[in-house]
Amino acid sequence: MAIAVRLETLKEGPKSGRVRLDAAAVGALLDGRYTPASAPLDLSWTLNMTAGVVQLNAEVTGQLRFACARCVAPLTLPVSVPVSHHWVPASDLHVDGLTEDGDFDRDPDVSGHDGEAVDLEPIVHECLLVEFPFAPDCDSSVEGRCPEWTDEARVLHPGGEAPEVPSETPFAALAGLKVTEPSEG
């Protein structure tokens, strides 16, 4: 589903809108780690054009469901993702003769437009890919931490003396290593 806005409509002033995103398509975009929740995903956006530069300010809101990567519990993730992007005329996206301040090619939040329209969908998808964790866990959700990862003493010994929990890590053996200087010779 393309979310295209014709640039001629922006000549009269800023344009705003609200679009319901296909949560199943967003879930597929995120490799199936997330699925639609009861609340839909909405994109609220405002576009403004000044001197050929189109500015997008938007936010994706709603809820997605996921399975915790640690305990596999089904959880809900509240979604509130800000989206910001600029489009400049494609002729302005070149490297020759641009200063550091004007080099649009080096800014990931700037892309070129053809003078006819801009498509919001690829920008929104990119922001969602960056925003959501690859392996979501209970800490990401509104429900809180995994029961298996809470204070072990409280879970195993409610109301009693807390056992000593070893602080060993897989890297503890490295603490005994010494760095030696190479001998001259």
C-alpha positions as CSV (number, residue, x, y, z in Angstrom):
1,M,0.0,0.0,0.0
2,A,1.7,3.2,-1.2
3,I,1.1,6.4,0.8
4,A,1.9,8.9,-2.0
5,V,1.2,12.6,-1.7
6,R,1.4,14.8,-4.8
7,L,3.6,17.8,-4.4
8,E,1.2,20.2,-6.1
9,T,-1.1,19.9,-3.1
10,L,1.7,21.2,-0.9
11,K,2.0,24.5,-2.8
12,E,-1.2,25.7,-1.0
13,G,0.4,25.1,2.4
14,P,1.0,22.2,4.8
15,K,-1.0,19.1,4.4
16,S,-1.9,16.6,7.2
17,G,-3.5,13.2,7.2
18,R,-4.1,10.0,9.1
19,V,-3.7,6.6,7.6
20,R,-4.4,3.1,9.1
21,L,-1.4,0.9,8.4
22,D,-1.8,-2.7,7.5
23,A,-0.6,-4.3,10.7
24,A,-0.2,-7.7,9.0
25,A,2.1,-6.1,6.4
26,V,4.1,-4.4,9.1
27,G,4.3,-7.8,10.9
28,A,5.6,-9.4,7.7
29,L,8.1,-6.5,7.3
30,L,9.4,-7.3,10.7
31,D,9.9,-11.0,9.8
32,G,6.8,-12.2,11.7
33,R,8.2,-11.4,15.1
34,Y,5.3,-9.0,15.6
35,T,1.6,-9.5,14.9
36,P,-1.4,-7.2,14.9
37,A,-2.9,-6.4,18.3
38,S,-6.4,-5.3,19.0
39,A,-5.5,-1.6,18.4
40,P,-4.6,-0.8,14.8
41,L,-1.4,0.9,13.7
42,D,-2.1,4.5,12.6
43,L,0.2,6.9,10.9
44,S,-0.5,10.6,11.6
45,W,1.5,12.9,9.3
46,T,2.2,16.5,8.3
47,L,4.0,17.5,5.1
48,N,5.3,21.0,4.4
49,M,7.2,22.2,1.3
50,T,9.5,25.2,1.3
51,A,11.7,26.0,-1.8
52,G,11.3,22.5,-3.2
53,V,12.3,20.8,0.1
54,V,9.5,18.6,1.5
55,Q,9.5,18.0,5.3
56,L,7.7,15.1,6.9
57,N,6.8,15.0,10.6
58,A,4.8,11.9,11.5
59,E,4.1,9.3,14.2
60,V,3.1,5.7,14.1
61,T,0.9,4.7,17.0
62,G,-0.9,1.5,18.1
63,Q,-0.1,-1.9,19.5
64,L,1.7,-5.1,18.3
65,R,1.8,-8.5,19.8
66,F,5.0,-10.6,20.1
67,A,6.4,-13.6,21.9
68,C,9.1,-12.9,24.4
69,A,12.5,-14.2,23.1
70,R,13.3,-15.4,26.6
71,C,10.2,-17.0,28.1
72,V,8.0,-17.1,25.0
73,A,5.1,-15.5,26.8
74,P,2.6,-13.6,24.5
75,L,3.0,-9.9,25.2
76,T,1.8,-6.5,23.9
77,L,4.1,-3.7,22.7
78,P,2.8,-0.2,22.7
79,V,3.9,1.6,19.5
80,S,4.8,5.3,19.4
81,V,7.4,5.8,16.7
82,P,8.3,9.3,15.5
83,V,9.1,9.6,11.8
84,S,11.0,12.6,10.3
85,H,12.3,12.9,6.8
86,H,13.2,15.5,4.1
87,W,12.9,15.1,0.4
88,V,14.9,17.5,-1.9
89,P,14.8,17.8,-5.7
90,A,16.8,14.9,-7.1
91,S,19.0,17.4,-8.9
92,D,20.2,18.6,-5.5
93,L,21.5,15.2,-4.5
94,H,25.0,15.2,-5.8
95,V,28.5,15.2,-4.3
96,D,30.4,17.6,-6.5
97,G,31.0,21.0,-5.0
98,L,28.8,20.5,-1.9
99,T,30.1,21.6,1.5
100,E,29.7,19.5,4.6
101,D,26.7,21.7,5.6
102,G,24.9,21.1,2.3
103,D,25.8,17.5,1.5
104,F,22.4,15.8,1.4
105,D,23.9,12.5,0.3
106,R,25.4,12.0,3.7
107,D,22.2,12.5,5.7
108,P,20.2,9.3,6.0
109,D,17.0,11.3,6.6
110,V,17.2,13.0,3.2
111,S,16.3,11.6,-0.2
112,G,15.4,13.0,-3.6
113,H,11.9,13.5,-5.1
114,D,10.9,13.7,-8.7
115,G,9.0,16.9,-8.5
116,E,5.7,15.1,-8.8
117,A,5.1,13.1,-5.6
118,V,6.6,11.6,-2.4
119,D,5.9,8.2,-1.0
120,L,5.7,8.0,2.8
121,E,5.6,4.2,3.0
122,P,9.3,3.3,2.5
123,I,10.3,5.9,5.0
124,V,7.8,4.6,7.6
125,H,8.9,1.0,7.0
126,E,12.6,2.0,7.5
127,C,11.8,3.8,10.8
128,L,9.8,0.8,12.0
129,L,12.7,-1.6,11.2
130,V,15.1,0.5,13.1
131,E,12.8,1.1,16.1
132,F,11.7,-2.5,17.1
133,P,14.1,-4.9,18.8
134,F,15.2,-7.9,16.7
135,A,14.6,-10.3,19.7
136,P,11.9,-8.6,21.8
137,D,11.6,-9.6,25.4
138,C,9.4,-8.9,28.4
139,D,11.3,-5.7,29.1
140,S,9.9,-4.3,25.8
141,S,6.3,-4.8,26.8
142,V,3.8,-3.2,29.1
143,E,3.6,-6.3,31.2
144,G,7.1,-6.1,32.6
145,R,10.0,-8.5,33.1
146,C,10.2,-12.2,32.5
147,P,9.5,-14.3,35.7
148,E,12.6,-16.3,35.0
149,W,14.8,-13.2,34.9
150,T,13.5,-11.4,38.1
151,D,15.3,-11.5,41.4
152,E,16.1,-15.2,41.8
153,A,16.2,-15.1,45.6
154,R,12.6,-13.6,45.8
155,V,11.2,-16.2,43.3
156,L,12.9,-19.2,44.9
157,H,12.7,-18.3,48.6
158,P,9.7,-16.0,49.3
159,G,9.9,-14.6,52.8
160,G,13.2,-16.4,53.6
161,E,16.9,-15.6,53.5
162,A,18.2,-14.8,50.1
163,P,20.8,-17.3,48.9
164,E,24.1,-16.1,47.6
165,V,24.0,-15.7,43.8
166,P,27.3,-16.3,42.1
167,S,28.5,-13.4,40.0
168,E,30.5,-15.6,37.6
169,T,30.3,-14.7,34.0
170,P,31.7,-16.5,30.9
171,F,34.4,-13.9,30.9
172,A,35.5,-14.3,34.5
173,A,38.5,-16.4,33.4
174,L,39.8,-13.5,31.4
175,A,40.4,-11.5,34.6
176,G,43.4,-13.7,35.5
177,L,45.1,-13.1,32.2
178,K,48.1,-10.7,32.1
179,V,49.2,-8.6,29.2
180,T,53.0,-8.9,28.8
181,E,55.1,-6.5,26.9
182,P,57.1,-8.1,24.0
183,S,60.7,-8.6,24.9
184,E,63.3,-6.6,22.9
185,G,65.9,-8.7,21.3
